[in-house]
Amino acid sequence: MKASFKIIVYYVLLILIGCKKNNFNTNATDYQTVVQTEITNGDSAFIPIAQTVVVGTGNIIKFSKPINATVSISDSLGNNALINENFSPAFQNNPFAIFTSSYKFKSKNKYTLSVKNGTSPPVTATTYIPAPISLAKMDTCSCNRLNKAFLTVKINFQDDITSDNYYIIEVLKQRVKIKRYFFYRGTKYDLSIPTDSILYNHLKAGNNIYIIKDTIPLKSYVLQDSYTKDLNTDNAKISSLEMPFQRILLTDANFNGLIYHTKIDIDKKLFVEHNLEKQGRILIRLKSVSKELYTYLFDNERYFALFGSIPNSQLITLHSNILNGFGIFGGSYLEQWVFYFEPLN
């Protein structure tokens, strides 16, 4: 999904440290196409594509933008769309080329991604966006855990009995920008503009001028750790539930077709940032995801649980559904709740 662009760097690091070198050719002129994409209901197309180059004896793997790659998406309704590379300065220093279009993704649809990159074999991947989550509700309360103040998030939802379902719960902090402006004689002035700020200082003494504040979300996200005591989660298969996780993972194997209740705990200190440049809002997300995306994210959690406890050569290789390439092309249906914890001035 578009909102996860910042997390792309996180995925890239996992590829670098989680892949076994024998997944790649050792000739520096050879490369593999890398796709890192989660498509979500309601989002427009936002497809990051890179290519790997193995240097020398294979000890170094570099990422670079593909040259003249062609990207397209087709859906189960017979629609086809060409996705063009976006040359915005915002993406200039990223090793991934970003392909975007106004094409909108919908739930209960199957999608096929096709990438033609130079002389390498065509890269394809297929995924689906699950049906909407029914009766999704959320409530919060405060609790103590490990002698610390935590926020407990209670999440309830109705599972769909007609299919096998895979759920992810994640907590992110999204940076925001506070826009301050005022109106004078019917004209809007922005206080971030020096000339408008000077005008405000000149006018404020003798006029009834009020500053209006708007909170503008930025495309900057940081995953927050959370805890669970739910033994039905697949996190219980990964490590002790006394440990924090980046994502909580659930399948409906134990509650197929039922209303399910679960809880997560989040350290309140994670919500408060004294650096004004890093302040923001908290996003609590419940996702129903495709099987391949669930497997990929499950591998991520396993990797972090194992890291440091076994030799690097024994670490797992991440699941990939990219034919003739590497990475993930997965789908998700998203329910989201937004909270502001910091005083945004």
ABEGO torsion letter per residue (X at the ends): XAAAAAAAAAAAAAAAAABBAAABBABAABBBBBBBBBBBBGBBBBBBBBBBBBBEAGABBBBBBBBGBBBBBBBAAGBBBBBBBBABAAAAABABBBBBBABBBBBGBBBBBBBBBEABBBBBBBBBBBBBBBGBBBBBBBBBBGGBBBBBBBBBBBBBAABBBBBBBBBBBBBBBBBBBBBBGGBBBBAABAAAAAAAAAAAAABBBBBBBBBBBBBBBBBBBBBBABAABAAAAABBAABBBABBBBBAAAABGBBBBBBBBBBAAAABBABAAABBBBBBBBBBBBAAAAAAAAAAAAAAAABGABBAAABBBBBBABBGBBEBBBBBBBBBBBBBABBBX
